[in-house]
Amino acid sequence: MTKEEISTITNLQKEILIGHLEDMNTRLETIVEETSYLAANFKAIKMILDK
Protein backbone atom coordinates (compact mmCIF):
# COMPACT_ATOMS: atom_id res chain seq x y z
CA MET A 1 0.00 0.00 0.00
CA THR A 2 1.10 3.51 -0.71
CA LYS A 3 1.21 6.16 1.96
CA GLU A 4 -1.76 7.83 0.27
CA GLU A 5 -3.85 4.64 0.47
CA ILE A 6 -2.93 4.16 4.13
CA SER A 7 -3.82 7.79 4.84
CA THR A 8 -7.21 7.33 3.14
CA ILE A 9 -7.94 4.18 5.15
CA THR A 10 -6.89 5.91 8.38
CA ASN A 11 -9.15 8.88 7.64
CA LEU A 12 -12.09 6.56 6.95
CA GLN A 13 -11.44 4.74 10.23
CA LYS A 14 -11.40 8.07 12.08
CA GLU A 15 -14.73 9.07 10.50
CA ILE A 16 -16.28 5.73 11.51
CA LEU A 17 -14.98 6.06 15.07
CA ILE A 18 -16.25 9.63 15.36
CA GLY A 19 -19.68 8.45 14.18
CA HIS A 20 -19.69 5.66 16.76
CA LEU A 21 -18.53 8.03 19.49
CA GLU A 22 -21.41 10.41 18.78
CA ASP A 23 -23.86 7.50 18.81
CA MET A 24 -22.46 6.14 22.08
CA ASN A 25 -22.65 9.60 23.64
CA THR A 26 -26.33 9.89 22.67
CA ARG A 27 -27.01 6.45 24.11
CA LEU A 28 -25.20 7.36 27.32
CA GLU A 29 -27.31 10.51 27.71
CA THR A 30 -30.46 8.41 27.26
CA ILE A 31 -29.29 5.86 29.83
CA VAL A 32 -28.49 8.63 32.34
CA GLU A 33 -31.95 10.16 31.87
CA GLU A 34 -33.68 6.80 32.23
CA THR A 35 -31.61 5.94 35.30
CA SER A 36 -32.57 9.24 36.90
CA TYR A 37 -36.24 8.56 36.15
CA LEU A 38 -36.03 5.04 37.59
CA ALA A 39 -34.23 6.29 40.69
CA ALA A 40 -36.94 8.89 41.28
CA ASN A 41 -39.65 6.24 40.90
CA PHE A 42 -37.80 3.91 43.26
CA LYS A 43 -37.53 6.66 45.89
CA ALA A 44 -41.22 7.48 45.52
CA ILE A 45 -42.25 3.83 45.90
CA LYS A 46 -39.96 3.45 48.91
CA MET A 47 -41.52 6.52 50.54
CA ILE A 48 -45.02 5.16 49.93
CA LEU A 49 -44.14 1.73 51.34
CA ASP A 50 -42.42 3.20 54.40
CA LYS A 51 -45.60 5.01 55.49
N, CA and C atoms as an extended XYZ file, in Angstrom:
153
Properties=species:S:1:pos:R:3:atomname:S:1:resname:S:1:resid:I:1 pbc="F F F"
N         0.834       -1.190        0.000 N   MET     1
C         0.000        0.000        0.000 CA  MET     1
C         0.871        1.243        0.000 C   MET     1
N         0.374        2.234       -0.701 N   THR     2
C         1.102        3.505       -0.708 CA  THR     2
C         0.726        4.299        0.541 C   THR     2
N         1.515        5.301        0.817 N   LYS     3
C         1.213        6.162        1.962 CA  LYS     3
C        -0.137        6.841        1.787 C   LYS     3
N        -0.476        7.180        0.542 N   GLU     4
C        -1.765        7.834        0.270 CA  GLU     4
C        -2.925        6.885        0.576 C   GLU     4
N        -2.799        5.626        0.190 N   GLU     5
C        -3.847        4.639        0.473 CA  GLU     5
C        -4.005        4.424        1.975 C   GLU     5
N        -2.886        4.339        2.671 N   ILE     6
C        -2.928        4.161        4.132 CA  ILE     6
C        -3.575        5.372        4.782 C   ILE     6
N        -3.237        6.568        4.300 N   SER     7
C        -3.822        7.793        4.839 CA  SER     7
C        -5.329        7.811        4.621 C   SER     7
N        -5.785        7.372        3.435 N   THR     8
C        -7.209        7.334        3.138 CA  THR     8
C        -7.932        6.365        4.063 C   THR     8
N        -7.345        5.184        4.261 N   ILE     9
C        -7.937        4.180        5.149 CA  ILE     9
C        -7.996        4.717        6.577 C   ILE     9
N        -6.926        5.347        7.029 N   THR    10
C        -6.887        5.906        8.382 CA  THR    10
C        -7.956        6.980        8.548 C   THR    10
N        -8.121        7.832        7.557 N   ASN    11
C        -9.146        8.877        7.643 CA  ASN    11
C       -10.546        8.276        7.686 C   ASN    11
N       -10.787        7.223        6.917 N   LEU    12
C       -12.089        6.562        6.953 CA  LEU    12
C       -12.345        5.933        8.322 C   LEU    12
N       -11.301        5.330        8.896 N   GLN    13
C       -11.439        4.741       10.227 CA  GLN    13
C       -11.766        5.812       11.258 C   GLN    13
N       -11.127        6.957       11.148 N   LYS    14
C       -11.403        8.069       12.075 CA  LYS    14
C       -12.857        8.516       11.948 C   LYS    14
N       -13.346        8.646       10.713 N   GLU    15
C       -14.734        9.067       10.499 CA  GLU    15
C       -15.704        8.064       11.113 C   GLU    15
N       -15.417        6.770       10.941 N   ILE    16
C       -16.279        5.733       11.513 CA  ILE    16
C       -16.262        5.811       13.032 C   ILE    16
N       -15.081        5.968       13.614 N   LEU    17
C       -14.976        6.058       15.071 CA  LEU    17
C       -15.695        7.288       15.615 C   LEU    17
N       -15.571        8.411       14.924 N   ILE    18
C       -16.253        9.634       15.358 CA  ILE    18
C       -17.762        9.412       15.330 C   ILE    18
N       -18.254        8.754       14.267 N   GLY    19
C       -19.680        8.454       14.179 CA  GLY    19
C       -20.139        7.568       15.323 C   GLY    19
N       -19.347        6.550       15.656 N   HIS    20
C       -19.687        5.659       16.764 CA  HIS    20
C       -19.631        6.397       18.092 C   HIS    20
N       -18.661        7.280       18.246 N   LEU    21
C       -18.528        8.033       19.488 CA  LEU    21
C       -19.750        8.918       19.711 C   LEU    21
N       -20.213        9.574       18.668 N   GLU    22
C       -21.412       10.413       18.780 CA  GLU    22
C       -22.620        9.570       19.148 C   GLU    22
N       -22.746        8.395       18.518 N   ASP    23
C       -23.861        7.497       18.808 CA  ASP    23
C       -23.802        7.002       20.250 C   ASP    23
N       -22.614        6.623       20.706 N   MET    24
C       -22.465        6.143       22.077 CA  MET    24
C       -22.766        7.255       23.078 C   MET    24
N       -22.380        8.483       22.754 N   ASN    25
C       -22.652        9.604       23.642 CA  ASN    25
C       -24.159        9.830       23.768 C   ASN    25
N       -24.873        9.737       22.654 N   THR    26
C       -26.327        9.889       22.669 CA  THR    26
C       -26.965        8.785       23.503 C   THR    26
N       -26.489        7.566       23.317 N   ARG    27
C       -27.008        6.446       24.108 CA  ARG    27
C       -26.741        6.646       25.591 C   ARG    27
N       -25.549        7.125       25.918 N   LEU    28
C       -25.201        7.362       27.316 CA  LEU    28
C       -26.127        8.407       27.932 C   LEU    28
N       -26.397        9.479       27.208 N   GLU    29
C       -27.311       10.509       27.708 CA  GLU    29
C       -28.693        9.921       27.975 C   GLU    29
N       -29.163        9.055       27.081 N   THR    30
C       -30.463        8.409       27.260 CA  THR    30
C       -30.460        7.516       28.492 C   THR    30
N       -29.392        6.750       28.666 N   ILE    31
C       -29.290        5.860       29.828 CA  ILE    31
C       -29.278        6.664       31.119 C   ILE    31
N       -28.555        7.780       31.139 N   VAL    32
C       -28.493        8.625       32.336 CA  VAL    32
C       -29.876        9.178       32.661 C   VAL    32
N       -30.595        9.641       31.654 N   GLU    33
C       -31.945       10.165       31.872 CA  GLU    33
C       -32.873        9.074       32.398 C   GLU    33
N       -32.823        7.899       31.797 N   GLU    34
C       -33.679        6.797       32.229 CA  GLU    34
C       -33.326        6.340       33.643 C   GLU    34
N       -32.040        6.330       33.963 N   THR    35
C       -31.612        5.937       35.301 CA  THR    35
C       -32.124        6.931       36.331 C   THR    35
N       -32.070        8.204       36.001 N   SER    36
C       -32.573        9.238       36.898 CA  SER    36
C       -34.074        9.064       37.124 C   SER    36
N       -34.793        8.777       36.059 N   TYR    37
C       -36.238        8.563       36.148 CA  TYR    37
C       -36.540        7.342       37.013 C   TYR    37
N       -35.817        6.247       36.792 N   LEU    38
C       -36.032        5.040       37.585 CA  LEU    38
C       -35.690        5.271       39.057 C   LEU    38
N       -34.623        6.001       39.312 N   ALA    39
C       -34.228        6.290       40.693 CA  ALA    39
C       -35.304        7.112       41.403 C   ALA    39
N       -35.869        8.077       40.690 N   ALA    40
C       -36.937        8.891       41.278 CA  ALA    40
C       -38.157        8.025       41.584 C   ALA    40
N       -38.507        7.134       40.662 N   ASN    41
C       -39.646        6.237       40.900 CA  ASN    41
C       -39.374        5.311       42.079 C   ASN    41
N       -38.164        4.796       42.162 N   PHE    42
C       -37.804        3.914       43.260 CA  PHE    42
C       -37.930        4.644       44.600 C   PHE    42
N       -37.438        5.876       44.655 N   LYS    43
C       -37.532        6.658       45.895 CA  LYS    43
C       -38.985        6.917       46.256 C   LYS    43
N       -39.810        7.222       45.261 N   ALA    44
C       -41.224        7.479       45.522 CA  ALA    44
C       -41.922        6.227       46.057 C   ALA    44
N       -41.650        5.088       45.442 N   ILE    45
C       -42.246        3.833       45.903 CA  ILE    45
C       -41.791        3.507       47.314 C   ILE    45
N       -40.511        3.724       47.569 N   LYS    46
C       -39.959        3.446       48.909 CA  LYS    46
C       -40.631        4.341       49.954 C   LYS    46
N       -40.847        5.614       49.600 N   MET    47
C       -41.522        6.524       50.536 CA  MET    47
C       -42.942        6.059       50.811 C   MET    47
N       -43.636        5.615       49.773 N   ILE    48
C       -45.019        5.156       49.935 CA  ILE    48
C       -45.057        3.904       50.811 C   ILE    48
N       -44.141        2.978       50.581 N   LEU    49
C       -44.139        1.729       51.345 CA  LEU    49
C       -43.709        1.925       52.795 C   LEU    49
N       -42.907        2.952       53.058 N   ASP    50
C       -42.425        3.197       54.404 CA  ASP    50
C       -43.484        3.849       55.284 C   ASP    50
N       -44.560        4.330       54.684 N   LYS    51
C       -45.601        5.011       55.490 CA  LYS    51
C       -46.412        4.037       56.279 C   LYS    51
